[in-house]
Amino acid sequence: MKQRVTARAPINIALCKYWGKRDTKNILPFTDSISLTLQELYTETTVEYTPKSDFSVTMNGKELNKKDRQKIYNFCLLFAHDDTLNIHINTHNSGPTSAGLASSASGFSALAVALNEFYERQYDIDELTTITRKGSGSAVRSLLSGFVKWQRNGLIQKITDAPHDLVVIAVIINDQVKSISSRDAMKIGVETSPFFRTFVERNQEIANEMTQALTPFDFERVGELTEQSTALMHNVMKTSDPVIDYVSAESQAFLSAIKQFNNSKRKLFITMDAGPNIKIFTRKKDLDSVISYINTLGYKEYHILSPGDYARVIDDE
């Protein structure tokens, strides 16, 4: 066991969506999902030994509540040599937390990488993936760079590096913590939505088709498939009981306006996850005009993101 380890993990944004677990114990998804790892928004997590018998966690400078602390404690036990966790965990998100910008994915990815080094487990990528997804399924996609596929068997595969001219704009509609977690929303959808079977069948087809469209990168086709997968996922939510709708009135107004920007030729494509905020994929040659258009709509809070690196240790004592 080491004294102190800090790891950083980037967020990942899903193009082909993950929604629902076919195996809740081993955290196995119903379909493959595909994401892009992005570097400017990330989680940085430090695991440090404390001489007294104590376990504590702070996130963004605040102590976690009892429920969330217990979840982190249970996750740490998957790496620890015994159940005496004399450690303090300090974690910080560079972007909004629990607002649909993949902070839980980057959070558990950073924590897993830090714990793997702290306890000197030296797990390979398949072993680390198996453990990491027990914290957050989508976290495993941040373990690799580029376009990453999380497969139905639970393991991950890098499809290809992202093209250098691809850029993502994350538009912040609302940075507050969402009213229902992705985990709870997924469970409701699986159990109650009559549309869920359709989602599973078509989303797997989209994953297969997108894999082909990424090598070489076909912007038009990837955009079409991303928006199809997004619509499928949100249709599951809208047909769930109770209905789950992360698309606020302001989100909808922005979507309607930004879609007009494409006109006859696609210059961007859009996705949303379990939150009100919107991610726009475009190319560098169109970035200035897209940003200018966003500004004319009155939106000033956004992050410009580029393809990023994988989760890694950045400090080791």
Buried (B, 14 or more C-beta within 10 A) or exposed (E): EBEBBBBBBBBBBBBBBBBBBEEEEEBBBBBBBBBBBBBBBBBBBBBBBEEEEEBBBBBEEEEBEEEEBEBBBEBBEBBBEEEEBBBBBBBBBBBBBBBBBBBBBBBBBBBBBBBBBBBEBEBEBEEBBBBBBBBBBBBBBBBBBBBBBBBBEBBBBBBEEBBEBBBBBBBBBBBEEBEEEBEEBBBBBBEBBEBBEBBBEBBBBBBBBBBEBBEEBBBEBBBBBBBBBBBBBBBBBBBBEEEBEBBBEEBEEBBEBBEEBEEEEBBBBBBBBBBBBBBBBBBEEBBEEBBEBBEEEEBEEBBEBBBBBBBBBBEEE
